[in-house]
Amino acid sequence: MECNVRRRRYQKPETRTRNQKPESRNWKQKPETRNWRFTTTMIIPEHRTRLLHIARTSIASVFEGTYPEWSADDFDEMLRRPSGAFVTLTIDGGLRGCIGSIEPVAPLFRAVATGAVSAAFRDPRFFPVTKEELDHIRIEISVMGPIERVIDTDSIVCGRDGLIIRRGHSAGLLLPQVATEYGWDRTTFLRQTCVKAGLPPAAWQSPDCRIERFSAEVFGEREEE
């Protein structure tokens, strides 16, 4: 499933010529963690660093015509446990791709590898990432917590909860960080999730609309100062 983390999309600079290479950037592999995240399962820094490495290596390998052979034997129990995960790609703060899995159908290391490649090359909202863009891309990973049905919408906490709204064959998801980044209140968050699902903004109030929430542990690469 694709996601929206930032509404503004990345726009390629119009002044760049065909043979002009973008300025190279160095990335810290030490992960940056957002302060507003509420989680029940903490992923230690070593695991965060490794997951970010998996994501970047998986994307880079596509340009070499290969795909890394990640073996479950190379990871400990935390990274082998089935988990849902989303991988978000941005350039200069603009969304460049975001795809992931809601349900824990694959080991965490594999969910991140698959999500990274899909976000880079299969997000239908964008052209595939180019090799020249790779050094400019910042990777952020959201590891999904358990999904639970919302009975009382007053229990939704912006910044802690991500939302999934379903009605019929329509479904939309917004990650927990979205409400915080835009300063949305609970009602606006619900309405925007309906819009993401292709539903009218007030559809969340309909009895046939299912509202679910989840937490996520979010961490990403940090640019060198």
C-alpha positions in Angstrom: 0.0 0.0 0.0 1.2 3.5 -0.8 1.2 6.2 1.9 1.3 9.9 2.2 3.8 11.3 4.6 4.3 14.8 3.2 2.0 16.4 0.8 4.6 18.4 -1.1 6.2 16.2 -3.8 9.8 16.5 -4.9 10.3 18.5 -8.0 13.4 17.9 -10.1 15.5 21.1 -10.7 14.8 22.5 -14.1 18.2 24.1 -14.4 20.2 20.8 -14.4 21.6 19.8 -17.8 21.8 16.3 -19.0 25.5 15.9 -18.3 25.5 17.8 -15.1 25.9 15.6 -12.0 24.1 16.5 -8.8 26.3 17.5 -5.9 27.2 14.4 -3.8 26.0 14.2 -0.3 27.3 12.1 2.6 24.8 10.4 4.9 25.2 9.4 8.4 24.0 5.8 9.0 23.3 6.7 12.6 19.5 6.9 12.6 17.5 10.0 13.6 14.5 9.4 15.7 11.4 11.7 15.9 10.6 12.9 19.5 6.8 12.5 19.1 6.8 8.8 18.6 5.0 6.6 21.2 5.8 3.0 20.8 5.5 -0.3 22.7 8.4 -2.1 21.0 11.7 -0.3 20.9 14.2 -1.1 18.1 17.7 -0.6 19.3 20.1 1.7 17.4 22.1 -1.2 16.0 18.9 -2.7 14.4 17.8 0.7 13.1 21.2 1.2 11.5 21.1 -2.2 9.9 17.6 -1.7 8.6 18.5 1.6 7.0 21.5 -0.1 5.4 19.3 -2.9 4.1 16.9 -0.3 2.6 19.7 1.8 0.8 21.6 -1.3 -0.3 18.4 -2.8 -1.8 17.7 0.3 -3.8 21.3 0.7 -5.0 21.5 -2.9 -6.1 18.8 -2.4 -8.6 21.0 0.0 -10.6 23.7 -2.8 -10.7 21.2 -5.3 -12.0 21.3 -7.4 -8.9 19.3 -8.0 -5.8 21.0 -8.7 -2.4 20.4 -12.2 -1.0 19.4 -11.5 2.5 19.4 -14.7 4.6 17.4 -15.1 7.7 20.4 -16.8 9.3 22.2 -13.4 9.2 19.7 -11.7 11.5 18.7 -12.1 15.1 15.2 -12.7 16.4 14.1 -9.1 16.4 14.8 -8.6 12.7 13.3 -12.0 11.8 10.0 -11.4 13.4 7.1 -10.8 11.1 6.3 -7.1 10.9 4.6 -4.5 8.8 6.8 -1.7 7.6 6.7 1.3 5.4 9.7 2.9 3.6 9.5 6.6 2.8 11.9 8.4 0.4 12.3 12.1 0.4 14.5 14.6 -1.4 14.9 18.0 0.3 11.8 17.3 2.3 9.6 16.5 -0.7 8.1 13.0 -1.0 9.8 10.8 -3.6 8.1 7.5 -2.8 6.4 5.6 0.0 5.2 2.1 0.0 4.9 -0.7 2.6 2.9 -3.4 4.1 0.3 -3.0 6.8 0.1 -6.6 8.0 3.1 -8.6 9.4 3.4 -11.0 6.5 7.2 -11.1 6.2 10.2 -10.9 8.5 11.1 -7.2 9.3 14.4 -7.2 7.3 12.6 -8.5 4.2 9.6 -6.1 4.6 12.1 -3.2 4.7 14.0 -4.5 1.7 10.9 -5.0 -0.4 9.4 -1.7 0.7 12.5 0.2 -0.2 12.6 -1.2 -3.7 8.9 -0.7 -4.2 9.0 2.9 -2.9 11.9 3.7 -5.3 10.6 2.1 -8.4 7.0 1.1 -8.1 5.1 4.0 -6.4 2.6 4.8 -9.1 2.6 8.5 -8.1 6.2 9.0 -9.3 8.6 8.2 -12.0 11.2 5.6 -10.8 14.1 6.9 -8.9 17.2 7.5 -11.0 20.8 6.6 -10.1 21.7 10.3 -10.0 19.1 10.9 -7.3 20.3 8.2 -5.0 22.8 10.3 -3.1 20.1 12.9 -2.6 17.5 10.6 -1.2 16.8 10.4 2.5 15.3 7.1 3.8 12.8 6.9 6.6 11.4 3.6 8.0 8.1 3.2 9.9 7.8 -0.2 11.7 4.2 -0.9 12.2 2.7 -1.8 15.6 -0.4 -3.9 16.2 -3.6 -2.7 14.4 -6.7 -2.3 16.4 -10.3 -1.2 15.6 -11.3 2.2 16.9 -14.6 2.1 18.8 -14.5 5.6 20.2 -12.8 8.2 18.0 -12.2 10.4 21.0 -9.5 7.8 22.0 -7.4 8.7 18.9 -4.2 10.5 19.8 -2.6 12.6 17.1 1.2 11.9 17.0 0.8 8.5 18.6 -1.7 6.8 16.3 -1.7 6.2 12.6 -5.1 5.7 10.9 -6.6 3.2 8.5 -10.1 3.9 7.2 -11.9 1.3 5.1 -15.3 1.3 3.4 -16.2 -1.3 0.8 -13.2 -1.8 -1.5 -11.8 1.6 -0.5 -9.0 2.0 2.1 -6.6 4.7 3.1 -3.7 4.9 5.5 -1.8 7.8 7.0 1.2 7.3 9.2 1.3 8.7 12.8 3.8 11.5 11.9 1.5 13.1 9.3 -0.9 14.7 11.9 2.1 16.1 13.8 3.9 17.5 10.8 0.8 19.3 9.6 -0.5 20.3 13.1 -3.8 18.5 12.5 -6.4 17.9 15.2 -8.2 14.6 15.5 -11.1 15.5 13.2 -8.8 16.8 10.5 -6.8 13.7 10.7 -9.9 11.5 10.3 -11.1 13.6 7.3 -7.7 13.5 5.6 -7.5 9.8 6.0 -10.9 9.5 4.3 -9.6 11.7 1.4 -6.6 9.3 1.1 -9.1 6.4 0.8 -10.9 8.3 -2.0 -13.9 8.8 0.2 -15.8 12.0 1.2 -14.1 13.7 4.1 -17.0 13.1 6.4 -17.2 9.4 5.6 -15.6 8.4 8.9 -18.9 9.2 10.6 -20.8 6.6 8.5 -21.7 3.3 10.3 -20.3 1.2 7.4 -16.9 2.9 7.7 -14.3 0.9 9.6 -11.7 2.9 11.5 -8.4 1.3 12.7 -5.4 2.7 14.4 -1.8 1.6 14.9 1.5 2.9 16.4 4.7 3.0 14.5 8.4 3.3 15.4 9.9 5.8 13.0 13.6 6.4 12.3 15.6 7.7 9.4 18.9 8.7 7.9 20.4 12.0 9.0 22.2 14.3 6.7 25.8 15.3 7.5 26.0 18.8 8.9 
